[in-house]
Amino acid sequence: MHCQKIVISLFEYFTMQTQGSIGVFDSGYGGLTVLKEIVKNLPQYNYVYLGDNARAPYGNRSFDTVHQYTKECVDWFFNQGCHLVILACNTASAKALRTIQQKHLPTIPQIKRVLGVIRPTAEIIGNFSTSKHVGVLGTTGTIQSNSYKIEINKFFPDIQVHQQACPMWVPLIENNEYNSRGADYFVKEYINQLDQQNPNIDTILLACTHYPLLLNKIKEYTPVGTNIITQGEIVANSLIDYLQRHPEIETLCSKGNERAFYTTDSIEDFNQHASVFYGENVQSKLARF
């Protein structure tokens, strides 16, 4: 009876807190491809998106720098009233998520949660491969962290993971060059380097949320029949499952089908580029820390 009273009081405590939007973060525009799929599957919630464009890209920065930048952005979301933040950025998920979860969140009195994109992807990526050879294409930071190799082997110890950094892809995409001949050169170059590691790779993970904009070119230079996996739908389905398993968080997520977009750099540039990633016109505001 005593335990029951404690459970009830905790539930009442959670529901008494002010509801807030679900936060979605990326160093730039790529996270909008994830937000697009989340909204498609969970349109009833309110969302706030933040692109740290002033300090992008994160891919080649150190662990300490990525952690510092990501923590500042997570705190910004919390100040906006968000209780749940999705790091829709592979580099931030690889270099900052664990430290934020283990060291930062326990110091906050209110219930707050920060989730990433690596674990949900690692949990299912092995299901797509019959050869047991999976390729991972990502930023230099994501690849150097070995986060995907570590996480995938937790769930699929028989899978061999082959990684390839693609440092030129994000700059090409963010400068609207993803349909250029220069993009063809670098797409072919990195795909060939991955294939040279092992010709039995039958599944390729695009471990950067920018890369879906290169999907058509990637398909052109990969062997026929190769599974090419993007993360938007995976993260969206994982969020659905998470909210169902954690009603104490779900009750704190406001509903109203509203979207708000913020950037740390030029609003005009963000609106122009963001519409390409999100698939519809975006009107943003400047985020101030």
Steps between C-alpha positions, in 0.01 A plus 500: 500500500784733590675426165177567313470844658857580394430398138185710490674801646784473248256476210315803631832684531586433136159601369503822705806624309441735210483322167748588227581432138723214389839641407688384190863607461763492229819689430343617177217398270526120490283445807208640303489172305445327834247757622308455174455128568419555868229751414365263235460225760420711809329816368305570818796627702664842501863515381786746526794463263840661553782505247835619636597631157737763636734226624432230242626260390576296812650207310868591529490657847643344816297304753528782755386766254204296375399426859522867596295616200241224537455560874443872436233416243335241727485759779341741252226243432444454873466877538233489229302259719591177321517185714607269217776579249601288201857541378429452129872533437726199483812691602330646807353159583844341470704762684267663751187296578643258756670773704186714498286207611736383773640825638273789402145369530540372861578857611166631372215486755222463242452190287688546172605247236741520207501228233722439198484332160775239528346243734160479322682442173743246644212300648359410157769551235610134512153389393562639151819304428524141378875508434572620857705788359368851567655824375472826692545837326533798731691812597859472615391553861236229491733248337793575730279452806431139396157544657318307229744212502470473879121530512427274204720224643302516824183398318653306208835350608523303173484813284822641360486880485702688239524876541581780257531870581354737241633843602397677178135400497358737761675810353372405154146459629492817709634701206229366267752304295349157557377482139827620348768305314729562795255310717513206257876485537499492879203263525669252269834543678370417849274218379798343324714532812231324702460226240876439500483417869275203426305416182243299700339809653129473422366770732618861527393732781496872429619602847448871449160663473624720213571206274141425384539795263771299323292183494445489124871542427595246767266246340660569164845400621414205725449144373146406399313340787690679776280608790549871567362599838407854603418590859189717496240224513710293741522786749131581461397140575739489794346818642151351471617198699680717756196717572282190538745351752551825690163659579668725758680669206210482255273693736752785501499533119251763389258433217374753249660412166731802520854540360762760585840533331811674632852555375813649655596668171332683212122457500481565127757236416342250736153545353632453147698184575263352756211480255705256289563267795155531659300488178294813560550868572662578834487829692762510772609722787842581642599299805690692766697322773 
